[in-house]
């Protein structure tokens, strides 16, 4: 996004921090799903959200790891797994492909972006209606 043209809320949705946060959310939710269907032991994954790294830490560590792996999601997973520690961290990205994470996160982000657009459009309609009513008697 071109910063000078992007509304603040929209730019934040597409920032690196927001992208990593959404990837982490997808990874943790996927692990919850695996626990729910019985493929991953609940006792190993119960504390994953509390052990997960802060998004700022992902940004710094992910950059170094990405230079080594030459793959953004692989670097992200390495950093998250390292921050959580073994053996619990090994359940992050279990059964997933990079596309599973990236595409799901992007879809969730686009839903949030659509909500911002709908809100802004509704506000615009309200302003236009008020102005039209103000000027209704002007020939």
C-alpha positions as CSV (number, residue, x, y, z in Angstrom):
1,X,0.0,0.0,0.0
2,X,1.1,3.5,-0.7
3,X,1.2,5.1,2.8
4,X,0.0,8.5,1.9
5,X,-3.1,7.1,0.2
6,X,-3.9,4.4,2.7
7,X,-6.3,5.0,5.6
8,X,-4.5,4.2,8.8
9,X,-6.7,1.3,9.8
10,X,-6.4,-0.3,6.3
11,X,-2.6,0.2,6.3
12,X,-2.3,-1.4,9.7
13,X,-4.2,-4.5,8.4
14,X,-1.6,-5.1,5.7
15,X,1.5,-4.3,7.8
16,X,4.1,-7.0,8.5
17,X,3.1,-7.0,12.1
18,X,-0.5,-7.7,11.3
19,X,0.5,-10.4,8.7
20,X,2.7,-12.2,11.3
21,X,0.0,-11.9,14.0
22,X,-2.6,-13.4,11.6
23,X,-0.2,-16.2,10.6
24,X,0.3,-17.0,14.3
25,X,-3.4,-17.0,14.9
26,X,-4.0,-19.4,12.0
27,X,-1.2,-21.7,13.3
28,X,-2.6,-21.7,16.8
29,X,-6.2,-22.3,15.6
30,X,-5.0,-25.1,13.4
31,X,-3.3,-26.8,16.4
32,X,-6.5,-26.4,18.4
33,X,-8.4,-28.1,15.5
34,X,-5.9,-31.0,15.5
35,X,-6.4,-31.3,19.3
36,X,-10.2,-31.3,18.8
37,X,-10.1,-34.2,16.3
38,X,-7.6,-36.1,18.5
39,X,-4.5,-36.0,16.2
40,X,-2.5,-33.9,18.6
41,X,-2.2,-34.4,22.3
42,X,-4.0,-31.7,24.2
43,X,-1.5,-31.7,27.1
44,X,1.3,-30.7,24.7
45,X,-0.7,-27.9,23.1
46,X,-2.6,-26.4,26.0
47,X,0.1,-23.8,26.7
48,X,1.1,-22.9,23.1
49,X,-0.7,-19.5,23.1
50,X,1.1,-18.4,26.2
51,X,4.5,-19.6,24.9
52,X,4.0,-18.1,21.4
53,X,6.3,-15.2,20.6
54,X,5.2,-11.6,20.4
55,X,4.8,-10.3,16.9
56,X,7.7,-7.8,17.2
57,X,10.0,-10.7,18.1
58,X,8.8,-12.5,15.0
59,X,9.6,-9.6,12.8
60,X,13.3,-9.4,13.9
61,X,13.9,-13.2,14.1
62,X,12.0,-13.9,11.0
63,X,14.1,-11.7,8.9
64,X,17.3,-13.5,9.9
65,X,15.7,-16.9,9.5
66,X,14.3,-15.9,6.1
67,X,17.8,-15.1,4.8
68,X,18.8,-18.6,5.8
69,X,15.7,-20.5,4.5
70,X,14.8,-18.2,1.6
71,X,11.2,-18.9,2.5
72,X,9.0,-16.5,4.5
73,X,6.7,-19.1,6.1
74,X,9.4,-21.6,6.8
75,X,11.4,-18.8,8.6
76,X,8.3,-17.8,10.5
77,X,7.6,-21.4,11.6
78,X,11.3,-21.8,12.7
79,X,11.1,-18.7,14.8
80,X,7.8,-19.6,16.4
81,X,8.9,-23.2,17.1
82,X,12.1,-22.0,18.6
83,X,10.4,-19.4,20.8
84,X,7.9,-22.0,22.1
85,X,10.6,-24.7,22.5
86,X,10.6,-28.4,22.1
87,X,8.6,-30.6,22.2
88,X,5.6,-28.4,22.2
89,X,6.8,-26.1,19.4
90,X,6.9,-29.1,17.0
91,X,3.1,-29.0,16.8
92,X,3.2,-25.6,15.2
93,X,2.6,-26.0,11.4
94,X,1.7,-29.7,12.0
95,X,-0.2,-31.0,8.9
96,X,-0.1,-27.6,7.2
97,X,1.4,-26.2,4.0
98,X,2.6,-22.7,3.6
99,X,-0.5,-22.0,1.4
100,X,-2.8,-23.2,4.2
101,X,-1.4,-20.5,6.5
102,X,-0.9,-17.7,4.0
103,X,-4.2,-18.1,2.2
104,X,-6.3,-18.5,5.3
105,X,-4.6,-15.5,6.9
106,X,-5.1,-13.4,3.8
107,X,-8.8,-14.3,3.7
108,X,-9.3,-13.3,7.3
109,X,-7.5,-10.0,6.6
110,X,-9.6,-9.3,3.6
111,X,-12.8,-9.9,5.7
112,X,-11.4,-7.3,8.1
113,X,-10.6,-4.9,5.2
114,X,-14.1,-5.4,3.8
115,X,-15.6,-4.5,7.2
116,X,-13.6,-1.2,7.1
117,X,-14.8,-0.5,3.6
118,X,-18.4,-1.2,4.6
119,X,-18.1,1.1,7.6
120,X,-16.5,3.9,5.5
121,X,-19.1,3.5,2.8
122,X,-22.0,3.7,5.2
123,X,-20.5,6.9,6.7
124,X,-20.2,8.4,3.2
125,X,-23.8,7.6,2.4
126,X,-24.9,9.3,5.7
127,X,-22.9,12.4,4.8
128,X,-24.2,12.5,1.3
129,X,-27.8,12.1,2.4
130,X,-27.4,14.9,5.0
131,X,-25.9,17.2,2.3
132,X,-28.6,16.3,-0.2
133,X,-31.3,17.2,2.4
134,X,-29.6,20.5,3.1
135,X,-29.6,21.4,-0.5
136,X,-33.0,19.9,-1.5
137,X,-34.6,23.3,-2.1
138,X,-31.7,24.8,-4.1
139,X,-32.6,24.9,-7.8
